[in-house]
Amino acid sequence: MEASNSSSASLLQEKKENRVVLVMLPEPNKDDPLVDKKKEILSERSIDLVFLLHGTNLPSLKMTESTLLEDMITAARILQLDETEWYFTEDDDFGPFSPRNELEALNFIHSITCDLLHFASSEDAELLQALQDQVVDKIVCFANEHAENTAGVRCTGQAEMQLFYWAIKQGVKSKLNIAEFEGLGRGAMATMNLNVGDVAVEIPQSLIICEDTALRSDMRQVLENIDGLASETITLLWSMREHHNVHSEFMPYFAALPKSFNTGLSFGIDALTALEGTLLLEEIIQAKEHLRAQYESLCSTLFASNPEIFSPEFYTWDQFLWACELWYSNSMKVAFPDGKLKTCLVPVAGLLNHSLYPHVMRYSTIDTKTESLKLYVSRPCKSGQQCYLSYGPLPSSNLITFYGFLLKGDNPYDTIPIELDLPQQLDSNNQSLDKGCQISHMVRGTWLSKSQLNRYGLPSRLLAALRNAFLEEDDLQLLQRYPRLSIISKENEAAVLEAILSILKPMLDSMDETNEFSSEDCSWDVNLAMQFKDGQRSLITSICESCSSGLQALGSS
């Protein structure tokens, strides 16, 4: 980033000579696993992280600074990339890379301008406010493009009402109500118009359930005497009993929980049969086997020796599975003031459903001043609308297994992993081969590709790796002379496409479209399994068709 440092120095000099405001986006955090990859993209694209707001023509600021804001957003998108988004980023793709990435980028700039406004002079504040107004306009435009028309109806059930009033009595401050949404089930509904930066709900730290909560109970002595018991297991065991404790301080919360969570962990035989041919089938089987083994281990060490604490009727396999599904589907990672990141259940906040276009994105840190967890709004939410949370960049397989639902529309995190056994003789010192030295790859639906350089809609990193794997001596010499060649030779390209087909075509063939299930008559789990399988079939079909078209084009050229 030497060029960036030089540019920064000149910008600082200009700031001294003119009425300008310096806005700096921080470099990728050193703890970010993608720090080197993000710096590489910034360098390759000559993207600076230092920007100047000019005040010489304030009345027309919205026009003069529009290009500057676009440049800031371009940089912020790269800074907010996650692993999947980075992998599918192409040289001619400047974003948006995903709905999550776009909202993160815009809110990142918004938070920086908020910090600068806090200490700015009146003149600088005028410039910064104009910039922030533009950012908010961008967020509002994004929200309008993805607005939902489904209105909620406030839940009036006894359990929901008791939970809401209990939460308020315990110090929860909420601009949300528990509501029912047609076809979507229970969620959280805004009681007023919420704007960017508003706090949708605030939960006192004392109300957050974590390992500390369990260790304050009479189970502490038993749990602390067991070596190697993970904090997640401690909270799991505590919640299994607390769920039935009529004197529990958290009883209104437990009473409002569903009797069954209907996640992939509860799939029956028919649903598992419907998943045949998908990778999800093995994932669910392995997850259930792991949980069963964990349960059997706990039974032998805890339940028999401590019946006064672990009553048999509260610690059956069904109760254990229910508690596991509770923690998988409702827990959040929360950073506490002591610096520890803990897995927690957060009453009220756990009601918010997941969306690719969430209203709340960042919510994991306890505010030390108020000793509460605050859920800030990242995009506007109108009164009566469902207020969504982001559970993270999760694929459909994860959403089914641990949450029990599928998203409507395309999920950019739905991928098929591909592991390559690359030859050892690759020349990793040759820059033209750098992209091809990776062995872990993935593919997703080709319709998601926006690149004009990539004719197949497949990730360039996978193509580069396979092209390198099939290099002949003549190909290598040609590539060294012309390192920007996208297609090395017809023979090499055909081998690449045939290799991809050899990996994915058997998977597609194993997903037989004929089955004995009727969507009208089958159960919730079979329906969910069939929807997932259809999505996987579409994904793989798009890739196979693209490869076949590529082979036809090579044959006719």
N, C-alpha and C positions, 0 to 999 in steps of 0.2 A: 504493500500500500504506500510506496514511496511517493508516487505521483500525487496521491491524495494528500499526503503531508505537505507537499510543496504548494498544492492548490489551497490548502487550509491557511497557510501562512499569508498568501496573497489576499485571501478573503478577509483575514483579520486586519490587514493593512487598509483595505478598502473600507472596513467598518469604522476605522479611526477618522477617515477623511470625509465620509458622507453620513447622512442620516440613514442608518441601516440597522437591522436587527439580525443577529447571528442565530441561526437555528441549527443545532448539531444533533444528528441521530447517532446514538452510541454504536460502536463497533460490536460485532457478535461477541457474546459473553464467552469467556474462556472455558466455562463449564458446559457450554452448549456442545453436544456431541457432533453437531454439524458445523462447528466454528470454522474449520479449515475449508470446507466445501462452500460455505457462504462467502468467505473472503475471496475464494477463487472466482466465484461468479461475479462479485463486485469488481474485481480486478479485470477479468476478461471483458466485461462490458463497460469498463471505465466509468463506473458509477461512484460518485462522490457522496459523502455523508454530511457534508457541510453546505448550508444554504444561507443566502442573504435575502432578507426582505427589504426592498428599497422603499423609502418614504418620500421620494422626490415628486411622485405623482399620485398622492393618496386618493383623490377622488376616483381615479380609474384603476384602483388597486385590484379589483376583482378580475379585470381583464389582464393587467400586466403581470400578475402573479399566478395566473392559471397554469402556465407552463411549468413554473417552479413547483407548484403543488403536485403536478403529475410526476415530476422527477422525484419528489419526496416519496410519493406513493410507490413508485417503481422500486426505490431503494428499500422502503419499509416492507414491501412484499417479500423481498429476498431475505431480509432479517427475520421474518416471521415464518419462513419455510419449515415444514416438518419433514420427516424422512421420506414419506411417500410422495409428497409434493415435489421435493428436491429431485427424486429419482426420475419423475416424469417431466421435469423441466427441460425444454428444448432450446437450442441456441436462438431461435427466432420467436420464442414465447416470452413475453414480458409481463404476463398475467392479465387478469386475475388467475391465480393458480387453483383456487378453490373458494367456496363461500367463506369457510373458516379463515383462510389466509387473508382474504380481502377485508373482512371485518377486523381481524387482528391488526392489519396494517393501518387501517384508518383510525382505529382506536389508539394505536401506538402513537401516531402523530398527534392525535387529540390530547393524550395524556402529557406529551412533551410540551405542547403549547400551554396547557393548564399550569404546568410547573413553572414555565417561563413567565406567564402572566402574574403569578403569585409575587414575583420579585421585580417586575418590570416598572419602569417609569411611565408616566402618563402618555408620553409620546410613543414609547415602544409598545405600550399596551394597546394603543390604537392599531398599530400594524399587526400585532399578534392576534388581536381579536378578529380582525378582518380575515386573517388566515384561518383561524379556528372556525369562523362562520362558514367558510368554504368547505372545510372538512366535514362539518355537521351536515351541510347540504349534500355532500357526497354520500354520507351515511343514510340520510333520509331518502335519497334517490334509490339507494340499494334496498332499503326497507320496502319502499313502494313497489319495486320490481318483484319482490318475493312476499308480498302481503297475502295473508290468508283471510278468507271470508267466513270461516267457521266461528260462530259465536258460542260462548259457553253459557251454561245454566248453573247458577250457584248450587252447590250440594247442600241439601237441608236434612240429610240423614243424621241421626243422633250421634254416631261415632265421629263424623266429620265436624259437626257443630261443637261437640265437646273438645275435640282436638284444637279447633280454632280459638275458642275462648280460653282454654288452658294455656295455649301458646302466648296469647296476649297478656294473660295474667302473669306469666313467667318472664315478661319483658320483651317479647318479640314485637318488633315494629314492622308492620306489613302493609304494602299497597296492593296485595294480592289476596284473592279469596280462593278457597277450594271449589272447583267447578267440574262439571261433567260436560264432555265434548262429544257430540254425536260421531260414532264410529271410531273414536279415539280413546274413550274411557276417561278416567279421572286425571285432572291436571290443575294448573294454577292460572287464574284469570285476573287480569289487571282491573283494579277498581277505579282507576283514573288514568288519564293519559300520562305515560312515562316517557321522558326524554333522555337523550344520551347523558350519562353521568349520574342520573337519579339512582337512589337506592331503592330497589324493589322490595327487599326484605332484609331485616337486620335481626340476627339471632344471638343472644347472649352466650358467651363461652360456657357458662355454667349449664346450659341446656344441651350442649353438644356431647353425644355419647361416644366414648373412646375407651381405650384400655384403662385409663385412670378411673373411669366410672366403675368399671368392673372391680378394680382393686380397692375401691372404697367400700365394697360390700363384704358380707360375711364369707365370701368365697376366697378372699385374699390369701388366707393362710394356706389353704390347700393348693391354690394355683401357683403361689410363689415357691412352694416346695418341690415343684416339678421342673426338672432341668430341661432346658431347650424348648419350652412351650412358647410358641410365637404369640405376639400381641394380638394378631387376628384370631387365633384360636381362643385366647382368653376372652375376647369380646363375644365370640361366637357362643361359647359355653355359658357366659353370663346372660346373653339375650334369650337363650333357650328357656331358662328358668324365669327370667324377669317377665317374659311374655305372659306367664300365667300368674304372676304375683299381683293380686288385687290391691295390695297396699303399696305398690311401686309408685314412686314419684313420676315415672314415665308411662303409667298405665293409659292415659288418654292417647298417647302416641301409639302404643302397641295395639290398643283396641281399634284404632283406625286403619291398621295395616290389613291387607287382603289375606284371606284364609289360604290362598294359593297364588303363587306368582307367575305360573305358566311360562317358565323359561325353557330353554332347550334342555336343561338338566332334568326336566320333568317329562320329556318326550317319551311316548309309549312305543311299543314295538312297531305299530303301523307307521308312525312318523319317522322312525329310524329306517324302516324299509323304504319309505318314500325318498330318503336322502341317499340311497344307494348310488354310488358313482361320484359322489361329491367328497371333497376333503373334510367337510363339516361333519360327516358321519363319524369318521375316526376321531375327530377332535372331541365330540360329545361323549363318545364311548370312553376315551381316555380320561376325560374330566370326571365322569361318573365313577370310573374305577378308582381314580385317585381319591375321591371323596369317600367312597366305600371303605378303602383301606385306612384312611384317616379315622373314620368313625370306629372301625373295628379296633384300631390301636387305642383310641381313647376309652373305649368300652373296657378293655382289659386292664388299663392302668388307673382309671378314675372311677367309673360308675360302680364297680363291684366293691371297691375299697372305701368309698365315701358316699354311701347311700343316703345319709342325712342331708348332704348337699346336692348330690346328683340323683334326684328321685327318678326311678325307672320310667314313670309315666310321662315325664318331661323330656326324656332323653332317648326316645325311640329313633329309628332311622328316618322315619317320615318327619319328625320334629327337627332332626339334624339337617335334613335336606332343605326344609322350609327356612331355617336360620341361615344356611349357606346362600340360598337364593335372595334372602333379605339383604344380606351384606353385599353380595355381588351387584344387585340391582339398585340399591339405595345408598350405598356408602359413597363418601367423598374423601379425597386426600386433603387434609387441612394442615397448614403450617402454624404451629403454636408459637407464642412469644419466647419460649425456651429454645426455639430453633428446630424442634423436632417436627417431622412430617408424620402425621398419624392418620390412620384409616378411621373414619367416623361416620356415625349416623347423625344427620342433622334434621331434627323435626321441622316441618313446613318446607324447608329447602328441598327435601327429598321428593316433594310432590311435583316439582317441575320436570316436564318431559324433555326429551332430547330432540334436537333438530339440526339440520345442516345450516339453517339460517337462524341461529339462536339470538335471543335478546340479552342473555347473560352469558358471558364467556369467562371472566376472571373472578374467582370467588374463593380462593383457597388459602387466604392469609388472614389470621386474626388481627383486627385493628387493636393495637396496644393501648390507644387512648380510651376507646370506648369498651374494650374487652369484649368485642363482639365480632361476628362474621357478617360482612356486608356483601350483598349481591348487587353489583352495579349494572345498570342497563347499558348495553353496548350499541343498541339501535332502538329507535322509538317503538313503543308498544301502546296501542290505543286502548282506551277503556273498553272492557268486554272481550278483548282478544286474549288468546292463550299466550302466556309468557313462557318462552322456551329457554332451556339451559343447554349448554354444550357439554356432553359427557366426554368429548375428545374426538380425535380423528379415528373413529372406529369402523371397521368393515362390518358387513351384514352378518358374517359368521359370528362375530363377537356379540353383536346386538341380539342375535337370536339366543345364543348359548347362555348369556348372563343377564339379559334384560327381557327377552321374550317378545320382540317386535322387529319389524322391518320398516325402513323409511320408504316413503313414496318417492318415486323418481329415481334418478341416477345417484348412486353413492360413489364418489370419486376414490374412496378407500377400499372398494371391492377389487381385490387383486388375486391373481393366481401366482404363487411363488414358483420360481424356476432356479434350480441349483445346477451350475455347469461344472463339469470336470474338465478344466482347461489344461492344455499341454504346458509343460514346465518350460519349454524353450522360448516362450514369448519374451521379446525384448522389451522389458518394462522401462528401459531408459529412453526409448524412442517415444517422443511426445505424441506422435500420431497414434500410438497404441495405448495411451494412458486410459482412455475410456474403456478399453477392452480387457483390462486386468482384473475386473471385478467378477466374482464367481456367483454371488447371490443376486438374483434378478427377480423381476415380476412383470406381469402383463395385466392389462385391464381392457375394458371395452374400447375398441378403436374409435368409436364415435366421440370419445372424450378428447381426442387429440386435436389440437389447434394448429399444429406445425405445418407450414407449407413446404418445408425442406424434406420432411419425412413422408414418403409416398405411401407407406403402409399403415400409418397410424400406430406403429409400434415404437417403444422407447429406444432411443439411439444408443443407450448404454448396452442394452441386450444385443442389438444389431452389431455394434462394434465388437463386443466380446466374441460373438459367433463368427464374424468376418475374420477376426484375428485367429480364431481356432482353426479355420479352414484355409489359412494362408499357404500358398505354395511359394517356392523360392522366387519365381518370377514376379509373383504378386507382391512380395515383400520389397523387392527392388523398386517396383513401380510406386508403391506406397511411400517409400522413403524419398523418392524424387518428387512426388505430388501428394503431400500429406493430407490435403483437404479433399481427396477423392471420397465420395460417398459410396459409390459402387466400385469395387476393386476390379472385378471381372464378372462376366456372365456366369461362369462356372462357380465362382466363389459365392455369388449372390444366390444362385439356385441352391447350393448346399446349405446356406443359412436358412432359407425359407423352408426347405425340406426338413431341416432339423427341428424347427419350431413346430411344424405339422406333426412330426413323429412324436413329439412330447404331448401335444394337446389333442390330437385327433383321437387317440385311444380314450382319453378322458371324456370326450364328447360322445363317443360310441357307447361308453358305459352308462351314460345318462339316457337310457331308453325312454322315449316320450310316452310309450304305452305303459299304463299302469292300471291297477284295478280300483283306484280311488276316484270318486266323483266329488268335485269341489263343493257341490250343493249339500251332500250328505255327510261329509267327513268332519272329524273333530278339529278343534282349534290347532292342535299340534301338527296334524297331517296337512291342514291348509297352509300353515306357516312353512312347513318343510317343502311343500310343492312350490310355493311362491319363491323360496330361496333357490330351489333347483332350477326353476325357469330363468331366474336372473343369471345363474352361473352358466346355463346353456347358452343364453344370448351372448354373454361375454366371450365365451370360448368360440362360438360360431363366428362372431365378428372377426376374430383373429384368424381363424382357419380360412374364412372366405377371402380375407385380405392377402394371406400368403398364397392361396391358390390363384388369385388374380395376378399377383406379382410373378408367379411362375409362368402363367400364360403369356404375360407381357414379355418376359425374357425369351420365351420360345418363339414369339412372333417377331422379335426385333432383329 
